[in-house]
């Protein structure tokens, strides 16, 4: 059996850990086990997940035939490489990935930098939603003059967002 | 800028002038970014990778920070040149293995290096001498914002920046510092420190990053997680931990002087003796001994003005640097001879260790006053 980390040496250290009721198994060669400090099992917590080994098992539990519509990446590919195929893979494999990310990181949601482009997109979608709500209300109240003006604003916004 | 210019310029971050430079060799921050709806480099077909490269490279070269930069496709660099860049930490080992479809662009001062199509479409890193993580991040943040106007990055409202490896998702940021910790190693406290650091979500690694051995008492410490914490929070937390380690290192050195001065003189004397007289030396041995000389300078056993000469040897005695300084291809054995020769020549300016200052500091310690 080959080492899960370097994938070239024979595994000599077999580690099984139960984390939150789930069993995690890792096979390591001598060098990698030393590198990861496996001699001391208490210091080893979740190292497998951090390396994306547990990741492979976690993601396997999803529908095994699932394939990313953008890049054609499958779960088997993830098991092999520990890397994803494209940014859409995060949507395709979202269920399987969420448990993995939770174990791997400090939190589950990004709180850092937001690119300005994404900032504008959020703003636009917020404004669009508000306008649509107002429009429905205006129509319900048979306030057609306001509705017409709102419809124009929505059209304007649509053209802005596609620019 | 040509490759020879990269070689002749040592790079600002190597000069050892930053804050806490006795313990913190350098600070670096890197950001991982990808283009939306494009396969990540490891999964992309060659044509796709090339298309991404053609899209990104001009945007990077256009940055004001990249005026007079060194910009090269990976297939146009020789294996030796790539290895030289790895030894200078300007590209990763993974990037050095890349060929067509990847590129590297770095500024003249070698404080900023951008890899295209490494594990992610963009890996941008900024390096500084000493403990300057905040400053390194500030420059990188500016570059990132400038590029974001030209390129559409893969970003998700919940998960942040999307990366090839889930361990980088969120901020896509890895901040790290290279620490020189001979005091903690000599007093056998290093494992304790390494374990304590790993328990608080930080990683400790050897000289050349993941999976490399700790040589020359050099350790890299970095954040392990990237999701659920703001960039500046990560940097502040890391900086605080590093400041604690700096204090621990100074404490360890102080205790060594007080309690184990004989061991210390012995280590410094032996390192000096071997380095100035040996005729064959591996790069590992060289790093380990140079580390002790560096400690000797910190403690006043060698004159301060010899620091640069010693620091330069850390890089210049690495295999690819040696190979490049020689005209013909060298075997490992020939390299060891050349390495020893370069060290002997360069250390001619280094006087014998003067331990009088150290001995004074040791004062009435338990050990007898060392004599020469």
Interface residues (C-beta under 8 A of the other chain):
Chain A: X5 X6 X32 X35 X37 X40 X43 X50 X51 X52 X55 X70 X71 X73 X77 X81 X82 X83 X84 X85 X86 X87 X88 X90 X91 X97 X100 X101 X104 X105 X106 X107 X108 X109 X110 X111 X112 X113 X114 X115 X116 X117 X118 X122
Chain B: X34 X36 X37 X38 X39 X40 X42 X43 X119 X141 X144 X145 X148 X149 X152 X153 X154 X155 X156 X157 X158 X159 X160 X161 X162 X164 X165 X166 X167 X169 X170 X171 X173 X194 X195 X198 X199 X201 X211 X224 X225 X226 X227 X228 X229 X230 X231
